[in-house]
């Protein structure tokens, strides 16, 4: 299968592209800069130059492919406090690729997050069957799933907030570690009892590939290993590894401590992957987050 991937120079794609190639697929990766193109090429994929604003180019690339995996998101806008702009751009990309694939029966695998389930107002562990009615990024997820009624074998991978491995250079864990180094404390809010789900990058990449190959149209998937780790445990592990105290801080100090991540640090978001395991025949194969934090790679990288 000829697979077009957005976000091909990013974290998850570092595992996904080799996985797809090993399974016999051909990969074309979107790259917006020379550095991104070099990274995509080094992973073994063919480079297609462009960006998320080039909707005509995305439409053509989708038309030429046998399937599409959409990983990219304008994280730079999110960090610059223009989350609304990033969300709007993502919605336009999903609509454009969906229009290109309509009526073809081709697979289109998109990306969302388990944190989008906060909009569903759950008071329990979230499942793949839970659906939020709408909101930022939720609208793109629901649009993509709705393409299943227009001749597209669409599916959405809801990534947990922590996708961890030696390939993770800019995610939530490196952000927490950088904040602890900068402030001399590894912090959590209140009692730190709120929980985050987590999944290993290599396990997540396999979910994307299996979704491309076999997920039924209209499927939501969770590449989750740890259903919910209390933030206090994560902070205490980071603090011990760095030799700084793990401390509780009030909510009003969150932005100063964590930067753009401040709004998410207090979120309780346990999530299950049982349905994903059933649908895809997938199981997590790699160690959990707390065991991963005992490895050196997160703490020897600046």
N, C-alpha and C positions, 0 to 999 in steps of 0.2 A: 504494500500500500504506500502511495506517495502522500506523506503527511506534512501539512503546513503548520508551523508552530510560531505563535507570537511569544515574546518573552524568552527567546531562545538562548540568550546570553545570561539568563538569570539563574538563581539558586536551584529551583526544582528541575529546570531543563538540563543542568549539569549531570543529573542522574537519569533523566528521562530520555535524552537523545541517545546515549549509549545503549539504554535498554531497548529502545525502538529499533536501533540498528542491529542489535544482537538477535532480535526477533524477526529480522529479514525485511524490515520496512525501510523505505527511502525517506529522508527527512530534509525539508526545506525550512530554514529558520530565518525569521525576520530580524534584521539588524539595522539600527538607526545611526551607528557611528563606525568609524574604522576599528576602534577597540572592540566593540560588540561583534563586528564581523570577524575579527581575528579569533575571538572566543568561540563563536559558532562554528567556524571552520575547524578549529582545533578539536572540537567535539565530534567531528566527522560529518557534519551536515553541510548541505549546499546553502549558500548565503543568498537571501533576497533582501536588498537594501530598501528601507522604508521605515515608517513609524506609524503610530496609532492614529495620527491625523490624516494619513494618506488613505482615505476610505476607498478611492478608486483602485489603488494598488492592492489593498486588502481584498477587495471584491474579486479582482483578477486572480490573485494567489489562491483564494478559496475555490474559485471555479476550476482552476487547473489541478487542484489536489483531489485525492480520494478521501481525505478526511482532514479535519482541522482540530488542533488543540490550542485553546486560547489561555495563555498563562499571564500575559502582560497586564500591568496596571500602572498608571502614572503615579508611582510612589513619591516621586520628586514633588509633585503638586501637593500630595498629602502632607509631606514633611513641611512644605511651605505654607501650610494652613489653607490650602485651596482644595479641600476634600471634595467639595461640590463639583469643582471643575474636573477632577479625576473621575468621579462617578459619572458625570455627563459624558465624558469621552468614552468610558467603558461601555455605556449603554449604546452609544452610536456604533461602536465596533461590533457588538453582538448583533445589532439590527442589520448591519451591512453584511456580515458573514452569513447570517441567517437567510437574508434575501438571496444571496448568491447560491446557497445550498438548497433552497426550497424545492421540493418535488423530486430531489435526487436520491433520497434514501441514504445519503452519505452521513457518516458520524461527525458530530460537532461536540467536542468536550470543552466545557467552560470551567471557570474557576470562581468560587465564592468562598465563604468561610463559615465555620461553625458559629462564630460570633454574630453572624447575621440572624441567628435564631433568637437573639435577645429581643428582636422586634416581635417575636411570637409570644412573649410574656410567659415563658415556661417556668414552672417551679419544680422541675425534675430534670433528669438527664435527657438531653435532646437526642432525637433519632433522625434517621434519614427521611422518615415519613412526615416529620414536622415541617410545616411550611408557614413562613411569615407572609402576611398579606401584601406588604410593600414597604418601601423605604430605600435609603441609599444602599446600593449594590444588590439589595433584595430584588429590586425591579429588574435588574439585568439577569439575575438568576431565574426569576419567574418568566421573563421573556424567552430565555434560552430553552427552558423546559417546555414552554408553550409551542416552540417550533416543532415538537413531536407531532403536533396536529397539522403540520404543513409539509410533511414528507421529509423531515430531517430526523435522523437517529440521534437526538440530542441528549446530553447528560451533563451534570454539573458535579464537580469535585469540590466539596466544602473542606478546605484546609483548616486544621486546627490552628490556633494562634501561634503555637510553637511547632515548627517543622525543623528538626534538629539533625545535625551530623557534622562531620568535618567540612562539608561543602557549605555550611551556613556561615556567611560572613557579615550579613547586615540585618538579620532577623531580630526577633524579640529577645532571644538569649544574648547575643552580642550587645544589644542595646542595654539590657539590664546589667551586664558585666561592665560595660563602659560607664554607666551611671554610678555603679559602686566604686569603681576606680577613681572617678572624678570627685566624688563627694566623701570618700572614705567610709561609706556605710552601705550595706546591702539592705535595701528598704522594702517594706510591704505596708499595705494600708490596714489600719485597725488591728484585728487579730490575725489577719492574713489567712483566713479560712476559706476565702473564695478560691474556686478551682478553675484551672485551665486544662483542657485536653492537649495532647501532644502526639506527634507521629514522626517517625524517622523518614528522612528525605528519600531513601531508597525504597521504602515501603510505599510512600506516596507516589513515587514515579511509577511503580508497578500498577497502582490503581488507575492512573491515567492511561497507561498502555492497555490494560484490560478493558477499561471503559471504551476506548477507541475500537477495540477488536470485538467486543461482545455485549456491552451494556445495552439493555432494552431501552427503547426511546422513552424519554421522560423520567430518567432515573437520577436520583440524588445520591451521592456517595460520600462517605466519611473515611479518609485514610488515617484513622485514629488507633494508636496503641494504648497510651495512658488515657483513660476516660476523664480523669480530673485530678490534677495534683494541686494541693493547697499552695498558694503563692508563698506562704511562709516557709514551706519546705524548700522551694526553689531558692528563695532569698537566703535561707540558712546555708544551703549547699554552696551557693556562690560566695557568700561571706567567708565560710570556712576555707574555701579554695584560695581566696584572695588574701586571707588574714585580716579581714575587716569585720566589725560587728554587724550582725543582722538586727535591724531595729524597726519598730513600728513607727510610722509617721502619720500625721493627720492628712485628710484628703486635700486640704488647702496647700500642702507642700508638694503634691504629686507632680504638678507641671514643672516645678523647679528641679525636682529630683530626676524625673524620667523624660522630660521633653515631650515630643509628639506622642509618646507612649502613655503619657499620664492619664488620659481618659480611659484607657483599657485596663490599667493595673488592678483596679478594684472590681472588675467584672467576674461574675460567677457563671461559668460556661461549660459544665460537664457535658460530654457528648459520647455517644455509643457508636461502634462500627459493626454491630452484629448484622444489620441488614446488608451492609456492603460485603461482609464475609460470605453471606448466603448467596447474594446475587452473582458475585464475581468468582466465588471459590478462592477468595484471597484471605490470607492471614498475615498479621505482622510477623516479620522474621527477625527483626533487630531489637537490640536492648532498649529499655525505656529511657526516659529523659534523665532521671536522677542518676542512673548508671552512666549515661553518656557524659554527664557533668563531672564524673570522676576521671574521665579521660583528660589529657593535657591540651588538646587542640584548641579549645575555647579560651584557654588561659595563657597560651604562648603566642597568640596572635594579637597584635596591637589593635 
